[in-house]
Amino acid sequence: MRNFRSVALGLVGAAAVASASDVHDLKKDTFTDFVKSHDLVLAEFFAPWCGHCKALAPEYEEAATTLKEKDIPLVKVDCTEEADLCKEYGVEGYPTVKVFRGPDNVSPYSGQRKAPAIISYMTKQALPAVSVLTSETFEEFKNADQVVVVAFFEASDKASNTTFSEVAETMRDDHLFGASNDAKLAEAEGVKFPSVVLYKSFDEGKDTFEEKFDKEAITKFTQTSAMPLVGEVGPETYAGYMAAGIPLAYIFAETPEERAELAAELKPLAQKHKGVVSFATIDAKAFGAHAGNLNLEDGKWPAFAIQETVKNQKFPFDQSKELTQDNVGAFVQDFVDGKVDPSVKSEPVPEKQEGPVQVVVANNYKEIVLDNENDVLLEFYAPWCGHCKALAPKYEELAAMYPASAQVTIAKVDATANDVPDEIQGFPTIKLFPAGGKEEPITYSGSRTIEDLAEFVKENGKYKVDAYEGKNETGDDAQAPLAEGMGEAAKAATETAKSAASDAAEAVKTAIKDTDDADDGSEHDEL
């Protein structure tokens, strides 16, 4: 196992990209042996025509150059040439990036597609979940990343050790974790045993947790303290704000200067409500369309709104008022005190449901989805989403397979025009709300074929309804092998290129990252 000192420098500075590639190009006959011969490998499965793969390439190369010094190789596999190998590892979209610890220990890469993020993520993977620190390694460790979490406790305190290790295991992809039993070091850092200190390269520099060691409490402390008092929302940070599980206050402004000015003006509010409401600026020129998702008027800047991320409720601030500390402060305090009603955006409720797929809007969501005693399969779509358009005829055919007496409802909702209680990470998103368990919907992640969707409803619904019972089960919608789907993927890529500009402008509404589609379109249309 690598110690901290041998790999920590992978988190600082980016080396210049070498003229010769530092990314290993592997084939089926070389892949397994290569992975077996290295403790840790990052592998990208790509297609040459994939636009997102092309965008990733220079970032991936830069990361490979830095990480090769730490004996963490980066490899790539061309799925148009190595279809069997890609299929073996469940590749359905491009690029797919996976972390290998041997051929049989594989996990998805969940970091951002930028060189610094790849370097940081893989360096964390190379370290143990908790690095044991001494007075000699402490300073280097606490400055190794933007956020570093260190626990101080007695060597004999097994309970604190166990609790902190459990937190580190669940959050190791996000932050570096270390621990020390050195009482003098703890004293020098101004803490007593047991305690946790989160060091950060922004705001006040560190936060301290000195309460009873509890997994949930330390996790929440880490998530909250790792966020800047006033951060910035964008594709690289959006998921983190959503994962924090606390309301997010957006500050929309067009210029960097105006965003900096408003951040300074509202920073005292962020300090006052720290851990209760997160504050972040957002570029109104680049992501102004997202204002519509928060029920703000697009183009009227600056603007402010709060999103209750767990329930996906929207609380827009009156855009006729100036964004001052007093005005916004009163609004935020009323929100915290529960005195502000959420704004609800809804299309008109259909006078009559036409066709086999039920149309859901915000004002009939509860009736059709939650209060319905059927198993309900619900598609969250966007009108501009190419993958949603490709799914539409299959989804209609699926719905037609269930008679009215089948206790299964197939439904759809335009998530760009209706406020729904679910935070959607891309389009289409498909969830099953089983009867008797509507509070815990199950997200579908398989191939978008009629057969697979029907099987998902059968396996996860309360009533176990088989759409094919009594029907011919040898339909034409069976999923094609990966290699056979290349033609379809190429067509999809061409179509995507034609509409990229308009789709990108609309996709900004989701404020999340993107993945190319391959084969049956099992990935999402996202930012």
N, C-alpha and C positions, 0 to 999 in steps of 0.2 A: 504494500500500500504506500502511495506517495505521502510524504509529510508535507506540512504547509509550506515550508521554505522553498521546496523544489518546484512548486507550481504557482505560488502567490503572485509572482511578477507577471503572469499571464493576464492579470486584471488591469494592468497599468500600461498605457501607451500602446499604439498600434504600429507594428513594424511596416516598413515599405514593402509593397508587393514585389516579389522577385520576378525576374523575366521568365524563368522556367516555372511551370505550375507546381505548386505544393499540394495540390489536390490529386489524390490517387484515382485514376480512372480504372475501375474494376469490371471484370466480366464474371460470368457464372463460374468459370473454371478457376478463378483466382480469389473470388470474394470470401468464401468460407475460410480458406487457409489464412488469408490476411486478417480477418476478424479474430481468428483463434490465436494469432501471434501477437495481438495487442490487448492490453487490459481494457482499453476504452477507445471506441471509434465512433465518429459521427458520420452518417451516410446520407447523402442526398440522392433520391430517386427522381429523375427528371426526364423531360422530353425536349428535344432541340427546338420545337416550334413554340414551346410554352413561354409566354411573355414574362410571367413571374419568375420563371427559372432564369431567364436572361437578366432580369433585374437583380436576382440573388447572386449571380455568378461573381461579380467583383467583390462583394461583401464576403462571400464564402472563401474566395481566394485569399483575401486579406487576413481573415481569421485563421486559415490554414497555415499561412506563413508564420504568424505569431505562435500558434499552438504546437507547431512541429518542434519548437525548442523545448516544449514540455512533454514531448512524446505522446501527444494526443493527435493522431492523424485524422484528417478529413478526407472522405472518399466520395465518389459520385458514380452512379450507375445510369446508363442511357437505357430507358425502358423501351424505346423503339427497337433496340437491338437485343435487349436482354429481358424479353417479356416474361419468360418463365421464372426468372429470378425475382422480378418485381411482383409477380403474382404470388410467389411463395411467401413474400413478406407483406402481403395484403395491401399493395399499393393500388389506390383507386383514383388518386388525383395528383396533380403536379404543381409545385414540387412537394414530395413527401420526404420529410427529414426524420431520421430515427437514430437513437443512441443505442449502440451495441456494447455489451459486456460479454462477448462471446456470441456464437451464432444463435443460442437459445435464450439469451437474456436480452430482450429488446424492449425499448420503451420509446414513445413518441417524443420528439423534441418540442418543447412547449415555449421556447423563447422567441424573441423577435428576430426578424431576418436582416439584421444589421451586424457588421463585424464586431463592434464592441459588445453587443448583446450575446453573440455566439461565443466570443472569447470568455466573457464572464460566466455564462451558463455552463460551458464545458469545464472551466476551471473549478467551478463548484462541484460538478459531477466527479472530478478527479479527487477531490478532497473527501475525507470522511464527513458524515453528517455534522459531527461536532469535532473541531480541531482542539487538541489539548495544548494550552498556551502556557508559556513560561515568561519570566521577565525579559528574556532575550528575544522571544518571538512576538511579544505582545504588540509593540509599536508598529511593526511591519504589518501585522495582521489587521489591526484596527483601521489602517489606511489603505487596505488592499482593494476596497470597493466603495461605492457611494454609500452603501448601507451595510453595516457589520453588527452582529448581535453577540454579545459576550455575557456569559453567566459566571457569577462568582459564588462558590459555595464550598463548604468543608468537604474534604476528601471522604469523610465517613457519612456524609449526607446522601444516602442512596436514593431517597425519595425525590429530592430536588434534581439529582442527576438524571433519574428516569424521566421525570416530567419534562425537563428541558430537552432531553434527547428525543422524546416523542414529538415535541414542537419542531425541532430541527429536521426530523425525518419528513414531516409533512410540508415544510417550507424550504427545503434545501435548494429547490430550483430557483427560488426568489432571492435568497440572501445567504451570506456566509455566517456560520455559527461557530463560536469558540467557547471554551470554558477554562477557568483557572481556579486552583485551590490555594493560590498564593495570597495569604492574608495581608502582607505588606503591599502587594500590588493593588488589592482591593482598597486598602486605606489610601493609597496614592491617588486612586480614581474617585475617592470621596464616597465609597459605598461600604456597606457591611454585608456579612454573609447572612442569608442568601439574598442575592439581588441580580437583576439583569440590566445591562446598559446597552442601549442601541446607539451606536456611533454613526454619524452621517456627515456628509460633506456639504451640507446646506443648513439653513436656518440657525438654530442655536448650537448645533454641533453634536448634541447628544441628548437622549432622554433616559430616565432611570425608572425601573420598576422595582419597588421594594415591598410589594404586597405578598400575600401567601402564594407560594408556587402552585399554580393551577394551569393546566394545559390551555383551557379556553381563554383564561385571562391573559396569559402570556402571548397567545396567538393574536388576540385583539390588540394588545399593546403594541406588538410588532407591526401589525398591519397599519394601525393608526399613526404610529411614530415614524414609519418609513415614508409616509407621504409628506411632501413639503407643505408648509402652512398655506401657501398659495402656489399651487403647481400649475401645470399646463396640460390641457386635454388634447390628445392627438392619437393617431393610430398606434403609437408606441406605448401610450400610457392608459388608454381607455379601459382595457381589460382589468388593469390593476385597480382602478377606481371602482369598477363594478364589483370586483371580488372583495373589496374592503367591507362591503355590507352596510355602509352608512350613507346617508343622503349626500348628494354632490351638488354644490352650488357652482353654476357656470357664470363666468364673466365674459361676455362677448364684446370684442373690440377689434377694429380693423388693422391698427398699426402696432408694431412692437412697443413703440413709445407710449401709446395710450394704454396698452395692456399693462405695462410696467407701472404707469401712473395709478391705474385703478387697483392693481395688486397692492401697492403701497398704501393707498387710501383704505382698502378693506382688510388689510392684514390684521389690525387689532381685533376685528370680528372673527377672523379665522382662529386667532389665538384664544379668544373668549369661548368659542364653540368647538375647540379642538376635541376630537374623539366623538363628537356628536354630528357635525356637518363638515365635510371636506370642501375646500374652496379651490377653484382652478380657473385660470383664464383660458380662452379658446379663440383661435384666429377666425374672426368673422368673415374674412375674405375667402379663406380656404374651406371653412366648415360652416359657413353661415346657414346652409340648408338644414343643419341639425337643429337650428332654432325652431323650425317647424315641428320637429318631434317633441319639443318642450312647450308647444302651443304659444310660442312667441311669433311676432310678425317679422318675417325675414326681410332684411335690408334696413331695419330701423335700429341703428347702433348709437351708443353702446346699449347692451341689454343684460338682464340678469334673470336667472331662473334656478329653481331647486328641483332636482329629481330625487324622489324617494326610490332608491335603486332596488330595494327588495320587492316592493309592491309595484314598481314602475309607475308611480304617480308623478304628475307634473304640477309645479307650482310657479307659474310665470309672474315676475314682478311687473307692476304697471309701467309700461314703456314710455308713458308721458312724464314720468318722474325722473329727476336727476339721480345718478348713481353716487350718492354721498354716503359717508359712514353713518350718518343719522338716519337717512331714509331706508337704506338697505338694512341697517342694524335693527330697526323697528320691525321690518318685514321678517327677517330671520328669527328674531325673538318670538314673534307671533307664530311662525312655523314650528319652532321648537316647543312652544306651549300648546300646540294643537289647535290654534285659532284660525288657521288658513285652510280653506277647503281646496281639494285638488281640482285642477282644470281637466275636464274630460272632453276629448275630441272623438266624434262619432259620425259615421255616415248615417243616412236615414235607415231606419229599420225596414227591410223589404216588406212590401204589402203582401206579397205571396212568394213562397219559395218555389222557384222553377228549376227543374233539373234534379238529378240525384244528389248533387253536392249542396249541402246546406250553407247559406251565406250568413256569416257571423259578422256583426258590427259591435262596437263598444256597448251600445245600449241594449243588445239582446245576448251579449256574451254569457252572462250569468244564466239566462234561461236555457240557451241551447247547449252550453258546455258544462256548466257546473251543476245546475238543477236537473239536468236531463238524467234519467235513470239508465240510459244506454251507455255502453262503451263508446266514447267519442274520440275519433281520430281527427285532429285539427291541423291544417296546414296554415302556417303564417307566411304570407307571400308579399311580394312587391310587384306592382304592375310593370316596372321596367326590367325585372329580373328574367334573364334569358333561361335560366334553369327552371324557373317557375313555369314559364311558357311551355317548355319541353315536357314538363310533368303533367300539365293540365289535362290532355286527353286521356292519359293513363289513370289519372286521379278520378276523372268522370267515369271511366270504365270500371274502376274498382268500386266506386259508390253504387253503380248500377247492379253490382253482383249481390248486394245485400237487400233483401226484400224488407218492406216496412216492419215486418214482424221479427226481424233478425236481432233486435236489441243492439244494433250497431249504427252509429251515426257518423257519416263522413262529411266533414265540414271544412270551410276555409275562411280566412279573414285577411283583409288587406291591412297589414301591420303598419303601413305608412300613413293610412288615413283614419286609423282607429286606435285609441289608447286601450291597450290590453294589459292585464296584470303580470304578464310574463316578459322578462328582459330577453329580447331576441338577439342572438349573436350572428345571424346571417340569414339569407333567403335562398331557397325555402327552408324553414324549420318545421319539422313535423313532430307533433306530440300526441300521445295517447292518454286520454283521461279516463281511466277505467272506472266503471260503476263501483261505488263504495270506496273509492280511493282518489277522488278528484283533486284532493289537496297535494297529491304527490304524482304529477303526470310523468310519463316515461318518454324521454326524447328518443326519436328514431335516428339511427346512425348507419343503417344498412344501404344497400343499393336500391334505387328508386324504380324497381320493377313491380308490376302488379302482384306477381307471386310473392315477392319478399314482403311487401306491405301487408298483404292478406295474412301471411304467416305471422307477422309481427302482431297484428290484431288478435289472431287466434291464440298465440302464446301468452300475451300479456293482458288481454281483456278478461273481465270477470266471467263472461259467459262462454268463452272459448269457442266463439262462432267460427266455423270453417266456411269461407266464402265459396270454396270449390266443392262442397259436399253435393253430390249428385250431378256435378258438372264434369266436362272433359278437362282434365288437368294438364293437357299437353298443348298449352297455348303458345302463341308466337312471341310472348314477351320475356322468355327466359333470358337471363343476363348473358351476353356474349363474353367469351374469354377476353382478357385484357388485350391480347395481340389483335383479336378480331375487331376490337372497338376503336382501333387507332384511326380508321377512316372517319368515324363519327366524331372523334375528338378533334381531328384536324378541321372538320367542317365547323365544329363549335368554336374553335379558335379563330377561324376566319370570320365567322359571324360576330364574335366578340370584338374583334379588331375594328369592324365596320361601325359598331355602336359604342366604342370605348369612351369617346368623349362625353356623350350624353349619359351613358350609364354611370360614369365616374361621378358626374355632377350629382346624380340622384343617390348613388351609393354612399355619398358622404353622410347621408342622413343616418346611416347605421353606425358611423364613427368607429368601425372595427376593421380588422385586417382581411386580406383577400387570399383565395387559393384557386388555382386553375382547376378546370374540370377535365377529367379523362373518362372514357368509356361511357357510363350511364349518367354522368352528371351528379355524382354522389357528394360533391362538395358544394359550398355555398357561394352565392354572389355577395361579396362583402367589400368594404373599403380596403 
